[in-house]
Amino acid sequence: MSQPVQPPNQPQQPFGGQPVDGNPYAGGPGQGAPAAPTGTPYGQQPPAPTGNPFAGQQPGQGAPFGGGAPFTPAPPARNNVLLGVAVALGAAIVAGILYGVIAGSIEREVGYAAVGVGFLVGFAASKVGGSNPAVIAASAVFSIGAVYVGQLIGISMILADLAQIPFSEVVGDHFDTVTKAWSEEADFMTYLFLGLGAVAAVGGAKKAG
């Protein structure tokens, strides 16, 4: 007796049917297949390093160790005209006295000393007051006065030595004699030294500026 023949095209188990042995992803009855995972399995990843450990730092943020950006102090201003003129006057007084002591000690004037007087006055004044024309002009005028005062001091020292009297007495009681002696002894070199002091003052001011 022959066996019954199975009908063709027998319906198969649907994809959403019971789990198949060994397939943990098969869904239950009436369920679709689980959706495939999206994105990276580890969540959002930081961008890859670009070689600059401080890349991405916003402007204005401090240094990474909390120290902050180094502070660069602003250069000091050197445009105080009044202070520069005052320094020129003080330097002229000191330099004039030194010039007079040198001239009186050697009993003659030295051109290099006159140049040094002017250069010192101009350099000191411009170092404080800047390259203002008023400061430079004041340095030149005060340098002429410093050389002149130095010449008077030198003459006073010579007269005090000749008369065998104190220097203070010559300056205090016979200052008119000192100025008269300067007028009588003044020559081309005397005025040249005055001019050298003014020129050196301008040069010293430009050097400081």
C-alpha positions as semicolon CSV with decimal commas, in nm:
position;residue;x (nm);y (nm);z (nm)
1;M;0,000;0,000;0,000
2;S;0,152;0,335;-0,105
3;Q;0,219;0,628;0,137
4;P;0,012;0,950;0,106
5;V;0,186;1,224;-0,094
6;Q;0,239;1,560;0,078
7;P;0,070;1,850;-0,097
8;P;0,315;2,079;-0,281
9;N;0,407;2,432;-0,160
10;Q;0,335;2,363;0,205
11;P;0,357;2,694;0,399
12;Q;0,689;2,743;0,576
13;Q;0,755;2,888;0,919
14;P;0,735;3,271;0,884
15;F;1,034;3,487;0,974
16;G;0,846;3,625;1,270
17;G;0,755;3,282;1,408
18;Q;0,893;3,089;1,694
19;P;1,266;3,112;1,765
20;V;1,472;2,874;1,572
21;D;1,711;2,664;1,769
22;G;2,046;2,837;1,793
23;N;1,917;3,178;1,668
24;P;1,891;3,417;1,963
25;Y;1,780;3,706;1,738
26;A;1,469;3,551;1,602
27;G;1,161;3,731;1,728
28;G;0,855;3,590;1,886
29;P;0,524;3,537;1,710
30;G;0,403;3,851;1,537
31;Q;0,727;4,044;1,608
32;G;0,961;4,180;1,344
33;A;1,331;4,134;1,342
34;P;1,518;4,359;1,589
35;A;1,661;4,676;1,444
36;A;2,032;4,684;1,377
37;P;2,230;4,894;1,621
38;T;2,325;5,240;1,496
39;G;2,630;5,454;1,570
40;T;2,945;5,345;1,745
41;P;2,909;5,083;2,016
42;Y;3,095;5,305;2,264
43;G;2,890;5,623;2,238
44;Q;3,018;5,956;2,108
45;Q;3,396;5,963;2,086
46;P;3,613;6,273;2,129
47;P;3,790;6,405;1,816
48;A;4,126;6,258;1,739
49;P;4,424;6,460;1,865
50;T;4,568;6,701;1,608
51;G;4,917;6,731;1,760
52;N;4,839;7,055;1,949
53;P;4,748;6,975;2,313
54;F;4,594;7,322;2,351
55;A;4,380;7,312;2,034
56;G;4,022;7,413;2,086
57;Q;4,101;7,642;2,378
58;Q;3,884;7,951;2,361
59;P;4,052;8,295;2,347
60;G;4,087;8,456;2,685
61;Q;4,121;8,127;2,873
62;G;4,414;8,094;3,106
63;A;4,703;7,858;3,074
64;P;4,614;7,486;3,119
65;F;4,783;7,479;3,461
66;G;4,589;7,776;3,599
67;G;4,880;8,019;3,587
68;G;4,727;8,249;3,327
69;A;4,905;8,418;3,042
70;P;5,221;8,608;3,144
71;F;5,159;8,980;3,192
72;T;5,377;9,214;2,990
73;P;5,402;9,555;3,158
74;A;5,368;9,858;2,937
75;P;5,690;10,055;2,878
76;P;5,716;10,361;3,099
77;A;5,618;10,687;2,938
78;R;5,901;10,935;2,885
79;N;5,723;11,251;2,781
80;N;5,724;11,455;3,103
81;V;5,852;11,787;2,973
82;L;5,863;11,968;3,308
83;L;6,051;11,686;3,477
84;G;6,295;11,669;3,185
85;V;6,366;12,043;3,211
86;A;6,417;12,012;3,587
87;V;6,662;11,726;3,536
88;A;6,847;11,932;3,276
89;L;6,883;12,218;3,524
90;G;7,007;11,991;3,803
91;A;7,254;11,816;3,575
92;A;7,380;12,152;3,447
93;I;7,450;12,275;3,801
94;V;7,641;11,960;3,896
95;A;7,832;11,941;3,567
96;G;7,917;12,313;3,577
97;I;8,069;12,282;3,924
98;L;8,276;11,981;3,819
99;Y;8,392;12,162;3,506
100;G;8,497;12,466;3,711
101;V;8,690;12,255;3,960
102;I;8,878;12,082;3,677
103;A;8,954;12,411;3,501
104;G;9,066;12,578;3,824
105;S;9,285;12,284;3,925
106;I;9,479;12,276;3,598
107;E;9,441;12,654;3,545
108;R;9,313;12,616;3,192
109;E;9,004;12,505;3,008
110;V;8,964;12,170;2,836
111;G;8,744;12,130;2,532
112;Y;8,663;11,768;2,610
113;A;8,532;11,872;2,950
114;A;8,295;12,125;2,792
115;V;8,169;11,857;2,554
116;G;8,119;11,621;2,847
117;V;7,915;11,882;3,032
118;G;7,675;11,930;2,742
119;F;7,643;11,560;2,668
120;L;7,565;11,478;3,031
121;V;7,297;11,746;3,055
122;G;7,126;11,650;2,729
123;F;7,141;11,276;2,792
124;A;6,999;11,298;3,146
125;A;6,720;11,537;3,047
126;S;6,608;11,336;2,744
127;K;6,626;11,009;2,937
128;V;6,357;11,144;3,168
129;G;6,163;11,389;2,951
130;G;6,188;11,217;2,614
131;S;6,281;11,373;2,282
132;N;6,053;11,672;2,322
133;P;6,195;11,983;2,146
134;A;6,142;12,186;2,463
135;V;6,358;11,945;2,661
136;I;6,633;11,951;2,399
137;A;6,629;12,331;2,379
138;A;6,643;12,363;2,756
139;S;6,935;12,119;2,767
140;A;7,130;12,329;2,515
141;V;7,066;12,655;2,703
142;F;7,149;12,506;3,041
143;S;7,466;12,352;2,899
144;I;7,587;12,695;2,787
145;G;7,514;12,825;3,135
146;A;7,694;12,529;3,292
147;V;8,010;12,590;3,090
148;Y;7,993;12,961;3,171
149;V;7,952;12,894;3,544
150;G;8,237;12,646;3,526
151;Q;8,460;12,908;3,370
152;L;8,373;13,155;3,648
153;I;8,448;12,893;3,912
154;G;8,783;12,821;3,749
155;I;8,874;13,191;3,746
156;S;8,766;13,228;4,109
157;M;8,990;12,938;4,211
158;I;9,285;13,093;4,029
159;L;9,226;13,437;4,186
160;A;9,189;13,281;4,530
161;D;9,519;13,104;4,487
162;L;9,695;13,420;4,364
163;A;9,554;13,643;4,638
164;Q;9,593;13,378;4,907
165;I;9,233;13,422;5,021
166;P;8,954;13,171;5,064
167;F;8,754;13,072;4,758
168;S;8,429;13,162;4,933
169;E;8,556;13,518;4,988
170;V;8,638;13,560;4,621
171;V;8,292;13,442;4,516
172;G;8,105;13,629;4,790
173;D;8,294;13,961;4,806
174;H;8,473;13,992;4,472
175;F;8,235;13,832;4,225
176;D;8,235;14,147;4,013
177;T;8,610;14,112;3,980
178;V;8,560;13,754;3,864
179;T;8,312;13,851;3,591
180;K;8,539;14,138;3,480
181;A;8,834;13,903;3,457
182;W;8,622;13,665;3,248
183;S;8,528;13,944;3,005
184;E;8,890;14,053;2,967
185;E;9,023;13,703;2,920
186;A;8,745;13,575;2,691
187;D;8,861;13,486;2,342
188;F;8,757;13,268;2,051
189;M;8,824;12,948;2,244
190;T;8,613;13,068;2,536
191;Y;8,306;13,112;2,316
192;L;8,388;12,794;2,126
193;F;8,366;12,594;2,446
194;L;8,024;12,747;2,516
195;G;7,908;12,639;2,171
196;L;8,053;12,291;2,213
197;G;7,849;12,249;2,529
198;A;7,524;12,331;2,347
199;V;7,601;12,105;2,052
200;A;7,697;11,818;2,281
201;A;7,371;11,864;2,472
202;V;7,170;11,814;2,153
203;G;7,376;11,508;2,068
204;G;7,329;11,362;2,415
205;A;6,954;11,416;2,398
206;K;6,929;11,238;2,061
207;K;7,144;10,955;2,193
208;A;6,913;10,904;2,490
209;G;6,601;10,926;2,271
